[in-house]
Amino acid sequence: MSLAAGLILSLFGATSFLFFVSCERDRRREILDRKATIKRQRAFKLADLSRRRRRQTRVAAGTEGPDAKEAAKILAAMMRESPAGT
C-alpha cells in the first residue's frame, strides 16, 4: 500500500512540477512579447516623429506643402530675370 501511495505522490509531484515549469515558461514568453511590443511601438513613434520633423523642415523651406508651388513660380521668375541664371 505504501508503495502505491508513494508512486501516486511522486507522479502527482512530477505532474505539478511540469505544470509549474510550463506556466513559468509561458509567463516569461509573455514578458518578452510585451517588451518587444513596447520596443516596436517606440521605434514606430520615433520614425513617425522624424518623418514629421523632416516634412516640417521642407514646408518651412518652401520645398513642400501648399506654398511650394508659389515658391517655385517665384524662383523661376527670378531665374528668368537674372542674366547669369543665378
TIVO-2410 file (N, C-alpha, C; in nm, 3 decimals):
# residues 86
REC num residu      c1      c2      c3 atome chaine
REC   1      M   0.082  -0.119   0.000     N      A
REC   1      M   0.000   0.000   0.000    CA      A
REC   1      M   0.086   0.125   0.000     C      A
REC   2      S   0.192   0.127   0.079     N      A
REC   2      S   0.276   0.246   0.085    CA      A
REC   2      S   0.352   0.266  -0.046     C      A
REC   3      L   0.384   0.158  -0.113     N      A
REC   3      L   0.450   0.169  -0.243    CA      A
REC   3      L   0.356   0.234  -0.345     C      A
REC   4      A   0.232   0.196  -0.346     N      A
REC   4      A   0.134   0.256  -0.437    CA      A
REC   4      A   0.111   0.403  -0.401     C      A
REC   5      A   0.104   0.431  -0.271     N      A
REC   5      A   0.085   0.570  -0.227    CA      A
REC   5      A   0.206   0.655  -0.266     C      A
REC   6      G   0.324   0.599  -0.247     N      A
REC   6      G   0.446   0.671  -0.285    CA      A
REC   6      G   0.452   0.695  -0.434     C      A
REC   7      L   0.412   0.598  -0.511     N      A
REC   7      L   0.410   0.612  -0.657    CA      A
REC   7      L   0.311   0.719  -0.700     C      A
REC   8      I   0.195   0.718  -0.639     N      A
REC   8      I   0.093   0.820  -0.673    CA      A
REC   8      I   0.142   0.959  -0.635     C      A
REC   9      L   0.200   0.971  -0.516     N      A
REC   9      L   0.252   1.102  -0.474    CA      A
REC   9      L   0.365   1.150  -0.564     C      A
REC  10      S   0.455   1.060  -0.602     N      A
REC  10      S   0.565   1.102  -0.690    CA      A
REC  10      S   0.513   1.139  -0.828     C      A
REC  11      L   0.413   1.068  -0.875     N      A
REC  11      L   0.352   1.102  -1.004    CA      A
REC  11      L   0.284   1.239  -0.997     C      A
REC  12      F   0.212   1.262  -0.886     N      A
REC  12      F   0.147   1.391  -0.866    CA      A
REC  12      F   0.251   1.503  -0.857     C      A
REC  13      G   0.360   1.477  -0.786     N      A
REC  13      G   0.466   1.576  -0.771    CA      A
REC  13      G   0.531   1.609  -0.905     C      A
REC  14      A   0.557   1.506  -0.985     N      A
REC  14      A   0.617   1.529  -1.117    CA      A
REC  14      A   0.522   1.606  -1.207     C      A
REC  15      T   0.394   1.575  -1.202     N      A
REC  15      T   0.296   1.644  -1.284    CA      A
REC  15      T   0.286   1.791  -1.244     C      A
REC  16      S   0.281   1.817  -1.113     N      A
REC  16      S   0.270   1.956  -1.069    CA      A
REC  16      S   0.397   2.034  -1.102     C      A
REC  17      F   0.515   1.967  -1.094     N      A
REC  17      F   0.639   2.035  -1.130    CA      A
REC  17      F   0.639   2.071  -1.279     C      A
REC  18      L   0.597   1.980  -1.365     N      A
REC  18      L   0.592   2.009  -1.509    CA      A
REC  18      L   0.493   2.120  -1.538     C      A
REC  19      F   0.382   2.121  -1.466     N      A
REC  19      F   0.284   2.228  -1.484    CA      A
REC  19      F   0.344   2.362  -1.444     C      A
REC  20      F   0.417   2.364  -1.332     N      A
REC  20      F   0.482   2.487  -1.287    CA      A
REC  20      F   0.583   2.537  -1.390     C      A
REC  21      V   0.664   2.446  -1.444     N      A
REC  21      V   0.764   2.484  -1.545    CA      A
REC  21      V   0.695   2.540  -1.669     C      A
REC  22      S   0.587   2.478  -1.709     N      A
REC  22      S   0.513   2.524  -1.826    CA      A
REC  22      S   0.456   2.663  -1.803     C      A
REC  23      C   0.398   2.686  -1.686     N      A
REC  23      C   0.342   2.818  -1.655    CA      A
REC  23      C   0.451   2.924  -1.650     C      A
REC  24      E   0.565   2.889  -1.591     N      A
REC  24      E   0.675   2.984  -1.581    CA      A
REC  24      E   0.728   3.020  -1.721     C      A
REC  25      R   0.736   2.922  -1.810     N      A
REC  25      R   0.782   2.946  -1.946    CA      A
REC  25      R   0.684   3.040  -2.019     C      A
REC  26      D   0.554   3.014  -2.002     N      A
REC  26      D   0.454   3.100  -2.064    CA      A
REC  26      D   0.462   3.242  -2.010     C      A
REC  27      R   0.483   3.256  -1.880     N      A
REC  27      R   0.492   3.389  -1.819    CA      A
REC  27      R   0.613   3.464  -1.875     C      A
REC  28      R   0.726   3.397  -1.885     N      A
REC  28      R   0.846   3.462  -1.940    CA      A
REC  28      R   0.826   3.501  -2.086     C      A
REC  29      R   0.760   3.415  -2.162     N      A
REC  29      R   0.732   3.445  -2.302    CA      A
REC  29      R   0.643   3.569  -2.315     C      A
REC  30      E   0.543   3.579  -2.228     N      A
REC  30      E   0.455   3.697  -2.229    CA      A
REC  30      E   0.532   3.824  -2.198     C      A
REC  31      I   0.624   3.816  -2.102     N      A
REC  31      I   0.705   3.933  -2.066    CA      A
REC  31      I   0.792   3.975  -2.184     C      A
REC  32      L   0.855   3.878  -2.250     N      A
REC  32      L   0.940   3.909  -2.366    CA      A
REC  32      L   0.857   3.966  -2.481     C      A
REC  33      D   0.738   3.912  -2.503     N      A
REC  33      D   0.650   3.964  -2.607    CA      A
REC  33      D   0.609   4.108  -2.577     C      A
REC  34      R   0.579   4.134  -2.451     N      A
REC  34      R   0.540   4.269  -2.411    CA      A
REC  34      R   0.655   4.368  -2.432     C      A
REC  35      K   0.776   4.326  -2.397     N      A
REC  35      K   0.894   4.411  -2.417    CA      A
REC  35      K   0.916   4.438  -2.566     C      A
REC  36      A   0.902   4.334  -2.648     N      A
REC  36      A   0.921   4.351  -2.793    CA      A
REC  36      A   0.815   4.444  -2.850     C      A
REC  37      T   0.693   4.433  -2.802     N      A
REC  37      T   0.586   4.521  -2.849    CA      A
REC  37      T   0.616   4.666  -2.812     C      A
REC  38      I   0.662   4.688  -2.692     N      A
REC  38      I   0.695   4.824  -2.648    CA      A
REC  38      I   0.809   4.880  -2.732     C      A
REC  39      K   0.911   4.799  -2.760     N      A
REC  39      K   1.022   4.845  -2.843    CA      A
REC  39      K   0.975   4.881  -2.983     C      A
REC  40      R   0.887   4.795  -3.040     N      A
REC  40      R   0.835   4.820  -3.174    CA      A
REC  40      R   0.753   4.949  -3.177     C      A
REC  41      Q   0.670   4.971  -3.076     N      A
REC  41      Q   0.589   5.092  -3.071    CA      A
REC  41      Q   0.677   5.216  -3.057     C      A
REC  42      R   0.780   5.205  -2.974     N      A
REC  42      R   0.871   5.318  -2.954    CA      A
REC  42      R   0.945   5.352  -3.083     C      A
REC  43      A   0.991   5.248  -3.154     N      A
REC  43      A   1.061   5.270  -3.282    CA      A
REC  43      A   0.967   5.334  -3.384     C      A
REC  44      F   0.841   5.290  -3.387     N      A
REC  44      F   0.745   5.349  -3.480    CA      A
REC  44      F   0.719   5.495  -3.447     C      A
REC  45      K   0.705   5.526  -3.317     N      A
REC  45      K   0.682   5.665  -3.277    CA      A
REC  45      K   0.801   5.754  -3.315     C      A
REC  46      L   0.923   5.702  -3.292     N      A
REC  46      L   1.041   5.781  -3.326    CA      A
REC  46      L   1.051   5.804  -3.477     C      A
REC  47      A   1.021   5.700  -3.555     N      A
REC  47      A   1.026   5.715  -3.701    CA      A
REC  47      A   0.920   5.813  -3.748     C      A
REC  48      D   0.801   5.806  -3.689     N      A
REC  48      D   0.693   5.898  -3.725    CA      A
REC  48      D   0.731   6.041  -3.689     C      A
REC  49      L   0.791   6.059  -3.571     N      A
REC  49      L   0.834   6.193  -3.530    CA      A
REC  49      L   0.941   6.246  -3.623     C      A
REC  50      S   1.033   6.160  -3.663     N      A
REC  50      S   1.139   6.201  -3.755    CA      A
REC  50      S   1.080   6.242  -3.890     C      A
REC  51      R   0.983   6.162  -3.939     N      A
REC  51      R   0.917   6.197  -4.066    CA      A
REC  51      R   0.847   6.332  -4.056     C      A
REC  52      R   0.779   6.353  -3.946     N      A
REC  52      R   0.708   6.481  -3.928    CA      A
REC  52      R   0.805   6.598  -3.925     C      A
REC  53      R   0.916   6.581  -3.855     N      A
REC  53      R   1.015   6.691  -3.847    CA      A
REC  53      R   1.074   6.722  -3.984     C      A
REC  54      R   1.106   6.615  -4.061     N      A
REC  54      R   1.161   6.639  -4.195    CA      A
REC  54      R   1.059   6.711  -4.282     C      A
REC  55      R   0.933   6.671  -4.272     N      A
REC  55      R   0.828   6.738  -4.351    CA      A
REC  55      R   0.814   6.883  -4.308     C      A
REC  56      Q   0.815   6.909  -4.179     N      A
REC  56      Q   0.805   7.047  -4.132    CA      A
REC  56      Q   0.922   7.130  -4.183     C      A
REC  57      T   1.040   7.069  -4.187     N      A
REC  57      T   1.157   7.141  -4.238    CA      A
REC  57      T   1.139   7.173  -4.386     C      A
REC  58      R   1.089   7.077  -4.463     N      A
REC  58      R   1.067   7.101  -4.606    CA      A
REC  58      R   0.959   7.207  -4.629     C      A
REC  59      V   0.853   7.202  -4.548     N      A
REC  59      V   0.747   7.302  -4.562    CA      A
REC  59      V   0.801   7.440  -4.527     C      A
REC  60      A   0.881   7.447  -4.420     N      A
REC  60      A   0.939   7.575  -4.379    CA      A
REC  60      A   1.035   7.629  -4.486     C      A
REC  61      A   1.104   7.538  -4.555     N      A
REC  61      A   1.197   7.580  -4.660    CA      A
REC  61      A   1.124   7.613  -4.790     C      A
REC  62      G   0.996   7.576  -4.796     N      A
REC  62      G   0.919   7.607  -4.916    CA      A
REC  62      G   0.933   7.504  -5.026     C      A
REC  63      T   0.988   7.389  -4.996     N      A
REC  63      T   1.003   7.286  -5.098    CA      A
REC  63      T   0.890   7.185  -5.097     C      A
REC  64      E   0.799   7.197  -5.000     N      A
REC  64      E   0.686   7.106  -4.992    CA      A
REC  64      E   0.571   7.179  -4.923     C      A
REC  65      G   0.452   7.139  -4.954     N      A
REC  65      G   0.337   7.197  -4.889    CA      A
REC  65      G   0.263   7.292  -4.982     C      A
REC  66      P   0.165   7.364  -4.928     N      A
REC  66      P   0.081   7.450  -5.012    CA      A
REC  66      P   0.157   7.567  -5.075     C      A
REC  67      D   0.262   7.614  -5.009     N      A
REC  67      D   0.336   7.729  -5.061    CA      A
REC  67      D   0.448   7.688  -5.157     C      A
REC  68      A   0.469   7.561  -5.177     N      A
REC  68      A   0.580   7.515  -5.261    CA      A
REC  68      A   0.561   7.556  -5.406     C      A
REC  69      K   0.439   7.549  -5.459     N      A
REC  69      K   0.416   7.588  -5.599    CA      A
REC  69      K   0.441   7.737  -5.616     C      A
REC  70      E   0.394   7.814  -5.521     N      A
REC  70      E   0.415   7.959  -5.528    CA      A
REC  70      E   0.564   7.991  -5.520     C      A
REC  71      A   0.636   7.923  -5.431     N      A
REC  71      A   0.780   7.945  -5.419    CA      A
REC  71      A   0.852   7.905  -5.547     C      A
REC  72      A   0.809   7.797  -5.611     N      A
REC  72      A   0.870   7.753  -5.737    CA      A
REC  72      A   0.846   7.856  -5.847     C      A
REC  73      K   0.727   7.915  -5.851     N      A
REC  73      K   0.698   8.018  -5.952    CA      A
REC  73      K   0.786   8.141  -5.930     C      A
REC  74      I   0.799   8.182  -5.805     N      A
REC  74      I   0.882   8.299  -5.775    CA      A
REC  74      I   1.027   8.271  -5.811     C      A
REC  75      L   1.075   8.152  -5.777     N      A
REC  75      L   1.214   8.116  -5.809    CA      A
REC  75      L   1.235   8.112  -5.960     C      A
REC  76      A   1.139   8.057  -6.035     N      A
REC  76      A   1.151   8.052  -6.180    CA      A
REC  76      A   1.153   8.192  -6.239     C      A
REC  77      A   1.071   8.280  -6.185     N      A
REC  77      A   1.069   8.419  -6.234    CA      A
REC  77      A   1.202   8.487  -6.205     C      A
REC  78      M   1.256   8.462  -6.088     N      A
REC  78      M   1.385   8.523  -6.053    CA      A
REC  78      M   1.496   8.470  -6.144     C      A
REC  79      M   1.490   8.341  -6.177     N      A
REC  79      M   1.591   8.282  -6.265    CA      A
REC  79      M   1.582   8.343  -6.405     C      A
REC  80      R   1.460   8.368  -6.452     N      A
REC  80      R   1.444   8.427  -6.585    CA      A
REC  80      R   1.496   8.571  -6.588     C      A
REC  81      E   1.476   8.644  -6.478     N      A
REC  81      E   1.516   8.784  -6.475    CA      A
REC  81      E   1.666   8.803  -6.461     C      A
REC  82      S   1.733   8.714  -6.392     N      A
REC  82      S   1.876   8.733  -6.371    CA      A
REC  82      S   1.951   8.696  -6.500     C      A
REC  83      P   2.052   8.774  -6.537     N      A
REC  83      P   2.122   8.749  -6.663    CA      A
REC  83      P   2.208   8.622  -6.660     C      A
REC  84      A   2.270   8.590  -6.549     N      A
REC  84      A   2.359   8.474  -6.544    CA      A
REC  84      A   2.285   8.348  -6.502     C      A
REC  85      G   2.161   8.361  -6.459     N      A
REC  85      G   2.085   8.245  -6.416    CA      A
REC  85      G   2.112   8.206  -6.272     C      A
REC  86      T   2.173   8.300  -6.197     N      A
REC  86      T   2.199   8.268  -6.056    CA      A
REC  86      T   2.132   8.370  -5.968     C      A
***
